Amino acid sequence: MVEVKLEENDSLDWALKKFRRKMIRSGLFKDMKKRRYYEKPSAAKKRKAAAARRRSARARRLGR
């Protein structure tokens, strides 16, 4: 859960900016976008396999 504490003299724009930054850092924005539409299990498996291939290729390039 993301929480932003405000004081009396804080502006709404500042609070929204801070809230958005915390949401992005926590990964909730990415999760919300991912869950916006139903993804078939076979499509999810393909997406995860592609991500794993990208990670391993990157690790090979960097020599890890």
Phi and psi in degrees as a GROMACS rama.xvg file:
@    title "Ramachandran Plot"
@    xaxis  label "Phi"
@    yaxis  label "Psi"
@TYPE xy
-96.0411  133.976  VAL-2
-134.806  134.857  GLU-3
-123.403  121.468  VAL-4
-95.1637  132.28  LYS-5
-113.944  152.259  LEU-6
-108.315  175.389  GLU-7
-60.3083  -40.009  GLU-8
-94.9775  11.8358  ASN-9
-80.0121  140.243  ASP-10
-85.4584  158.501  SER-11
-66.9879  -39.0413  LEU-12
-59.6204  -43.6945  ASP-13
-62.3163  -43.4552  TRP-14
-64.1398  -42.4413  ALA-15
-65.3843  -40.4062  LEU-16
-63.1548  -44.4482  LYS-17
-64.0365  -42.596  LYS-18
-61.9141  -45.879  PHE-19
-62.1616  -43.4001  ARG-20
-61.0073  -42.4579  ARG-21
-67.0422  -37.4941  LYS-22
-63.2942  -44.1025  MET-23
-64.8041  -44.8606  ILE-24
-65.1334  -32.9865  ARG-25
-79.5166  -13.709  SER-26
88.6574  6.20779  GLY-27
-72.3902  -32.48  LEU-28
-61.9694  -45.8621  PHE-29
-62.2301  -41.3908  LYS-30
-66.088  -40.7039  ASP-31
-63.934  -42.9076  MET-32
-64.4861  -38.3595  LYS-33
-66.7079  -36.9248  LYS-34
-90.9119  3.69203  ARG-35
-61.4619  -36.9721  ARG-36
-124.986  154.605  TYR-37
-70.0005  136.686  TYR-38
-117.284  125.295  GLU-39
-62.5402  148.23  LYS-40
-56.819  -36.4129  PRO-41
-67.596  -36.805  SER-42
-68.7149  -37.2153  ALA-43
-65.3182  -40.6716  ALA-44
-62.9127  -42.5163  LYS-45
-64.1771  -41.5288  LYS-46
-64.5568  -42.8301  ARG-47
-66.9576  -38.336  LYS-48
-65.9649  -40.5089  ALA-49
-64.1654  -40.4083  ALA-50
-64.3026  -39.5892  ALA-51
-65.6152  -40.1429  ALA-52
-62.5047  -41.6124  ARG-53
-63.4802  -42.3825  ARG-54
-63.0877  -44.7483  ARG-55
-68.2793  -37.3195  SER-56
-64.8635  -40.0711  ALA-57
-65.5275  -40.6465  ARG-58
-65.143  -39.1953  ALA-59
-65.0985  -39.7181  ARG-60
-63.3081  -39.3254  ARG-61
-83.7934  -5.86219  LEU-62
75.3575  34.3442  GLY-63
